[in-house]
């Protein structure tokens, strides 16, 4: 396994999709950012503000992260984990 250290906080739980194929997301009240070592294999997508990560029981979570999108892309590229 490969891990990345990031400061994250819970933002939402993806519960699936409604009949119009729109995400059903339970928003989580803002908490403090904490540092986590995250298994790279859990990362499903990365946007400007959020990580979409897999969790237990087939759940998907949105985590807000610190540091910025470009900086995270650069870290992944430097580690050989980003394809051009």
C-alpha positions in Angstrom: 0.0 0.0 0.0 1.0 3.6 -0.6 -0.1 6.4 1.7 -0.4 10.2 1.4 -0.4 12.5 4.4 -3.1 15.2 4.1 -5.0 17.5 6.4 -8.7 16.7 5.8 -12.1 17.1 7.4 -15.4 15.4 6.8 -17.7 17.2 4.3 -20.4 14.6 3.3 -21.5 11.1 2.9 -22.6 9.9 -0.5 -25.7 7.8 0.0 -26.4 7.0 -3.7 -28.5 8.7 -6.4 -32.1 9.7 -6.6 -34.5 8.9 -9.5 -33.1 11.8 -11.5 -29.5 10.4 -11.1 -28.6 13.3 -8.7 -26.3 12.5 -5.8 -27.8 12.1 -2.4 -25.2 13.6 -0.1 -25.6 14.0 3.7 -23.6 17.1 4.6 -21.5 17.0 7.7 -21.1 20.1 9.8 -17.6 21.7 9.5 -15.0 20.3 11.9 -11.4 21.0 12.5 -8.9 19.8 9.9 -6.9 16.8 11.0 -3.9 15.1 9.5 -4.5 11.6 8.1 -2.4 9.0 6.4 -4.7 7.9 3.5 -4.3 4.8 1.5 -3.9 6.0 -2.1 -6.2 3.2 -3.2 -9.1 4.8 -1.4 -8.9 8.0 -3.5 -11.7 7.9 -6.2 -11.4 11.5 -7.4 -9.8 14.8 -6.5 -11.4 18.2 -7.2 -10.4 21.8 -6.3 -11.9 21.4 -2.8 -12.8 17.8 -2.1 -11.5 14.3 -2.2 -14.0 11.5 -2.9 -12.8 8.5 -0.9 -14.1 5.0 -0.4 -15.1 3.9 3.1 -16.5 0.9 5.0 -19.7 -0.8 4.1 -19.5 0.4 0.5 -19.9 4.1 1.4 -18.2 7.0 -0.3 -17.2 10.1 1.6 -16.4 13.6 0.6 -13.5 15.1 2.5 -12.4 18.7 2.3 -8.6 19.1 2.2 -6.0 21.7 2.8 -3.1 22.6 0.5 -4.8 23.2 -2.9 -5.4 21.2 -6.0 -2.2 22.1 -7.9 0.0 21.3 -4.9 -1.7 17.9 -4.5 -1.3 17.2 -8.2 2.4 18.0 -8.0 2.9 15.7 -5.0 1.2 12.9 -6.8 3.2 13.5 -9.9 6.5 13.6 -8.0 5.6 10.2 -6.4 4.9 8.7 -9.8 1.2 8.4 -9.1 -0.2 10.7 -11.8 -0.4 10.0 -15.5 0.0 12.8 -18.0 
